[in-house]
């Protein structure tokens, strides 16, 4: 019996680790290609990268760093304000996505974990609304901006017609 994981045909822990690392790099590279290949302003590509890394300063991240007193969402009182919550599940975000995503697709749109959600939406080629990955990324950007405006500047702020505002 020959082990194909090494050039000598011998099994070793080192060869197994090399295979695992190579698979992880291939998986990671394809996802990051999605993030960086969308033709958007670089600030939005960078924002997508931050989202995928879960580096946005949602209350869960702020709490973990000792910068917030609670994990809860300050807008809708959800138990935990994560990156996914503030970009997809909190009240304003959910209403924006419901206006953009067809009703039959909403069942899966609102149930995926963050990385799967990003990946599946960045690989859809086109929809009735045009190039979906571009619209998806731009919508994420605006939801983040509107959420910050609500939290930091105008507590009563709600965009009047988000679907028409987000034109790609």
C-alpha positions as CSV (number, residue, x, y, z in Angstrom):
1,X,0.0,0.0,0.0
2,X,1.3,3.5,-1.0
3,X,0.5,6.7,0.7
4,X,-0.1,9.4,-2.0
5,X,0.2,12.3,0.5
6,X,4.0,12.3,0.4
7,X,6.5,12.1,-2.4
8,X,8.1,9.0,-0.9
9,X,4.8,7.1,-0.5
10,X,5.2,6.8,3.3
11,X,2.5,7.9,5.7
12,X,3.5,10.6,8.2
13,X,1.7,13.2,10.4
14,X,3.7,15.9,8.5
15,X,2.2,14.8,5.2
16,X,-1.3,14.8,6.6
17,X,-0.9,18.3,8.0
18,X,0.4,19.4,4.6
19,X,-2.7,18.0,2.9
20,X,-5.0,19.7,5.3
21,X,-3.2,23.0,5.0
22,X,-3.3,22.8,1.2
23,X,-7.1,22.1,1.2
24,X,-7.7,25.0,3.6
25,X,-5.7,27.4,1.4
26,X,-7.6,26.3,-1.7
27,X,-10.9,26.8,0.1
28,X,-9.9,30.2,1.5
29,X,-8.5,31.4,-1.8
30,X,-11.7,30.8,-3.7
31,X,-13.7,32.6,-1.1
32,X,-11.4,35.6,-1.0
33,X,-11.4,35.7,-4.8
34,X,-15.1,36.3,-4.6
35,X,-14.6,39.2,-2.2
36,X,-11.9,40.9,-4.2
37,X,-13.0,40.3,-7.7
38,X,-16.3,42.1,-7.5
39,X,-16.0,45.4,-9.4
40,X,-16.8,47.8,-6.7
41,X,-15.2,50.8,-5.0
42,X,-12.3,49.4,-3.0
43,X,-13.8,50.7,0.3
44,X,-16.7,48.3,-0.3
45,X,-14.4,45.4,-1.2
46,X,-12.5,46.1,2.0
47,X,-15.8,46.3,3.9
48,X,-16.7,42.9,2.6
49,X,-13.4,41.6,3.8
50,X,-14.1,43.0,7.2
51,X,-17.6,41.4,7.2
52,X,-16.1,38.0,6.2
53,X,-13.5,38.3,9.0
54,X,-16.3,39.2,11.4
55,X,-14.3,42.3,12.3
56,X,-17.2,44.9,12.3
57,X,-17.7,46.5,15.7
58,X,-21.0,44.9,16.5
59,X,-21.8,44.7,20.2
60,X,-20.6,41.0,20.4
61,X,-17.2,42.1,19.2
62,X,-17.2,45.3,21.3
63,X,-18.2,43.3,24.4
64,X,-15.4,40.7,23.8
65,X,-12.9,43.6,23.8
66,X,-14.4,45.2,26.9
67,X,-15.8,48.2,24.9
68,X,-19.5,47.4,25.5
69,X,-21.5,46.5,28.6
70,X,-23.8,44.1,26.7
71,X,-23.9,41.8,23.7
72,X,-27.5,42.8,23.0
73,X,-28.5,44.8,19.9
74,X,-29.3,48.4,21.0
75,X,-31.8,48.8,18.2
76,X,-34.1,45.8,18.5
77,X,-33.0,44.2,21.8
78,X,-31.9,40.9,20.2
79,X,-29.9,38.8,22.5
80,X,-26.7,39.2,20.6
81,X,-25.7,41.8,18.0
82,X,-23.3,39.9,15.7
83,X,-22.1,40.8,12.3
84,X,-24.8,38.7,10.7
85,X,-27.5,40.2,12.9
86,X,-26.7,43.7,12.1
87,X,-26.4,43.1,8.3
88,X,-29.2,40.7,7.8
89,X,-31.5,40.2,10.8
90,X,-32.1,43.4,12.6
91,X,-35.3,45.3,11.7
92,X,-34.0,47.7,9.1
93,X,-31.7,45.2,7.4
94,X,-34.5,42.6,7.2
95,X,-36.9,45.0,5.7
96,X,-34.3,46.0,3.1
97,X,-33.5,42.4,2.2
98,X,-37.2,41.5,2.0
99,X,-37.7,44.3,-0.6
100,X,-34.8,42.9,-2.7
101,X,-35.0,39.1,-2.3
102,X,-37.9,37.3,-4.0
103,X,-40.4,35.7,-1.6
104,X,-39.5,32.1,-2.5
105,X,-35.8,32.7,-1.9
106,X,-36.3,34.4,1.5
107,X,-36.6,31.0,3.2
108,X,-33.0,30.2,2.6
109,X,-31.7,33.7,2.5
110,X,-32.5,34.4,6.2
111,X,-31.2,31.0,7.5
112,X,-27.6,30.5,6.4
113,X,-24.6,31.2,8.7
114,X,-22.5,34.3,7.8
115,X,-19.8,32.7,5.6
116,X,-22.3,30.6,3.6
117,X,-24.6,33.5,3.3
118,X,-21.9,35.7,1.9
119,X,-20.5,33.0,-0.4
120,X,-23.9,32.1,-1.9
121,X,-24.8,35.7,-2.5
122,X,-21.5,36.6,-4.1
123,X,-21.7,33.7,-6.6
124,X,-25.2,34.4,-8.0
125,X,-24.7,35.7,-11.5
126,X,-27.8,37.8,-12.2
127,X,-31.3,38.5,-11.0
128,X,-34.2,40.6,-12.0
129,X,-32.4,43.5,-10.4
130,X,-29.1,43.2,-12.3
131,X,-25.8,41.9,-11.1
132,X,-26.6,40.4,-7.7
133,X,-23.2,40.2,-6.1
134,X,-22.6,43.9,-6.8
135,X,-26.1,44.8,-5.5
136,X,-25.7,42.5,-2.5
137,X,-22.3,44.0,-1.5
138,X,-23.5,47.6,-2.0
139,X,-26.6,46.9,0.1
140,X,-24.5,45.5,2.9
141,X,-22.4,48.7,2.8
142,X,-25.5,50.9,3.0
143,X,-27.1,48.9,5.8
144,X,-23.9,49.3,7.8
145,X,-23.9,53.1,7.1
146,X,-27.6,53.5,8.0
147,X,-27.2,51.4,11.1
148,X,-24.2,53.6,12.2
149,X,-26.1,56.8,11.4
150,X,-29.0,55.5,13.6
151,X,-26.7,54.6,16.5
152,X,-24.3,57.5,16.4
153,X,-26.1,60.5,14.9
154,X,-29.9,60.3,14.5
155,X,-31.7,57.8,16.7
156,X,-34.9,58.2,14.7
157,X,-33.2,57.8,11.3
158,X,-34.8,55.4,8.8
159,X,-34.0,55.7,5.1
160,X,-37.2,56.6,3.3
161,X,-37.0,54.2,0.3
162,X,-33.9,52.0,0.6
163,X,-34.7,49.8,-2.4
164,X,-34.7,52.8,-4.7
165,X,-31.8,54.4,-3.0
166,X,-29.5,51.4,-3.6
167,X,-29.0,51.6,-7.3
168,X,-26.0,49.7,-8.8
